[in-house]
Every structure is written in structure tokens, then in C-alpha cells.
């Protein structure tokens, strides 16, 4: 075991050391090499060393360099070195984090991590919390607690009796709500299409003055950090209006909720503390390894009622918090260990600096691209930049060519009738040098594409 783990560590270190100089996207030959995996299941055991060698030989070149400093797609954070190391150690422990009676160590780390998270995000300290796979599951947990609470007020036990015959629940969302929110609503039986959609402004913010009248069991979903523009709904005003009507407010804050950890950005998310539930990711702006999402619910009993599990073979926990009573899973890895390690290493000031640095990088991208005459579609208030290089065709060409060129990786998006390149800066590993190198590549590729287009028009 020791020699195998040492070999894995050497290979992982070699891979990480290669990221500053390799192309961000995997090369065509590496992708073609994946065909070697299409083989029959081995009949006989193979040497673990040979298996690891083959995994590295075939797999490492075929990865995107998401762990490096020049991947700007999908709002993907890197993984802090301490969180990678903690993840490896916790994997070696191989603890099922469901029940503290069997795994008291990881339960204790997770309990502390939850307390720290509520402090650094400045959410109600009494809130219940859960470590889940990502914001999709976190939205599911928050909305499940909301479903429980609003129906309980109407005298209905949804966990016992289901939704058949239950009082209808009105779900209100902004027109720019993230698709994962609708996925969670569909899984919970609340419907992807039966929501009430409220108009948004030019930056994607829900327009509070357009809120419909709320009566009966109601859930209002608001956004902290639009996935395209990075902007925030007017959360305080929305919470006040919803609570006056007796509605539950859920905040989808996959990455934007972390603005509350940075003093200069806190005003963006003002009022979020008034909500009833929150969803965010640790594998985004806390930069821990995948997969790591976080759900928080002001009324921890509502979350527990929606998620708790009992069985004769499960040990009684007494007054000790049972993590499996707050998550969709019974069996799961100890995600909270990675979070504890990251928060321990960074501290409050380190988390704030990392987030503020990413936002500074985003502003630099916007400044450089705008200065070159390209169109920036959003107010760069956080870490997201939307840029077009001309019409939809030329913008898509620039994105495709930039991805193939390999200096950095950005994705395409459609924003209010415009095709744009989306730049998401979310990694601890991104340096000033990475930004300038990437910006130069964007300008070079865009310049060549625009020149070719003009030459074609003249011809």
C-alpha cells in the first residue's frame, strides 16, 4: 500500500507541476488515446502498479487543466493544496460520514466546519447545515425543507402523505434562475414548468416590483450571483415582501453567496441573512476538491424533517447530531474534512483575499477587452465577464479557436439575445501572469478572426 500511494503522489505532483506549461484543453491525440480503454473486462487480476500506470498514462493527458490558473469555464474553482492533501487522507480513512457513533472523528470535523461556514458567510448561527455533492443537491435540500415547512403550516405532512391531495404550493422564480433550481423542483414534485416566472432587468436581477401577490403555501427563489453576469437579486426587498406574505425564501448562491466572506463585496449580497434557506458550493470559491456542496436552513428541524432516516440497524445517536438526518444520502464521504482543512489554512482573511483577488482578475479581463473595442455585456460586479467579438458567428469562432489554441479555456453563452464568451474567474491558482497571458491570447485570437472576416467581406 505504501509504495502504491507514494507512486500515486508522485504522479499527481508531476501532473500538477505540468499545468502552467501545458495547453488547458486536452490535445486531440490524448482524446484519441482514450480509445485504448475500449477493451474487454480483464479475466485475471492485474498488478495495482500497472493499473495506476495505465490510469496516468491514458487519463492524465486527456484532462482539462481545471486545477490550473487558466481555466475560466463553468465557474470552476481549483483545489487548494491543503484541501487535496486532506481529501487524500480522508479517503485513506474511508469513513462513512453518516453516523457519529461509528465515525466520531469526521463528524466532529464536519460539525466545526459547519459552525465556521455560518460565521464566515454571516448566516444565522442557529441554522442547520448539510454537506452534499453540489449546488443542485443543496437546492434540493433547501427546497425540500421549504416544502415541508409551508405545507406543515397548512396542516399537511408531506413526508408521510406525499403531494397527492396536498395544498398547492406556489413557487416563484426569476426569469434568469439557474437550470439546476428547476431540476431540484422537478425531483421534489413541485414541477419545472408550473413555476411563476418574474421578469428580470438587463443584468438578470429579479425585479422586486414585479412580484406577484403571494397567498397560501409559497416559496420564493432568489439568486445570489447570476451565472452569466454575476449580479444579485435585491434580496433584502424580496425577503421582506415574501415574509410579509408568509412565504419561504430560498437563496441559490452557488458561488455568489461567498461574496459575504469578502468585506469589499458584502454589500452585493446584503439581506441574504434574512432568507430561510441557502445553497452554495465549496468546490467553487472555497476551492476544495469535487464534489462539495453546502445547504443551510434557518430552521434546522425543517431540514431534518425532510431528510431524516431511521432503521433498526442504525445506532441511536441520542443528542448528538446525526449527519445523515440532514442530507439526501445515508452513505457518503466525509466532505466536511476538506472544507475544515481549507478554512483552517486560509482563515477568514485568506478566504476574503482569494475571493477579492478573483474579482480583481475579472475586472482586468473586462478592462483589457473593452479597451480593444470589444463589447462587454455585463456590469462586472463579481467574477463573471461576458464579451462579444462581433456577431454570433465571429464570437463563436473566437471561442473555438481560443480553446484550440490552448492558452486558456472559456465557454460560450447566450445572454439576452447576444452570443458571448463567458469568463469565470474562480480559482486560487490564477495569478496576474495567468490573466495577462490569457488576455493576450484572447486579443491575438480575436484580432486574427476579425481580420479574416474583414478580408472575406472585401473579397
Protein Blocks (a to p, Z undefined) as FASTA:
>chain_A
ZZmmmmmmmmmmmmmmmmmmmcfbdcfklmmmmmmmmccddfbdcdfklmmmmmmmmmmm
mpccfkbmkbcghhiacddfklmmmmmmmmmnopafkbmklmmmlmmmmmmmmmmmmmmn
opafkbccdddfblmlmmmmmmmmmmmmmmmmnopafklnomnhpacddddddfkbcfkl
mmmmmmnonojklpccddddfkopacfklpccdedjddddddehifklopacdfklmmmm
mmmnopacdddffklmmmmmpmklmmmmgoklmmmbdcddfklmnopacdddddddfblm
lmmmmmgccdfklccekjaccfklmcfbfbdcdfklmmmmmmmmnommlmmmmmmmmmmm
mmmmmmmmmmnopacfbdcfblbccddebdfklmmmmmmmmmmnomaccddddeehiacd
ddddfbfklcfklmmmmmmmmmmmmmmmmmmmmmmmmZZ
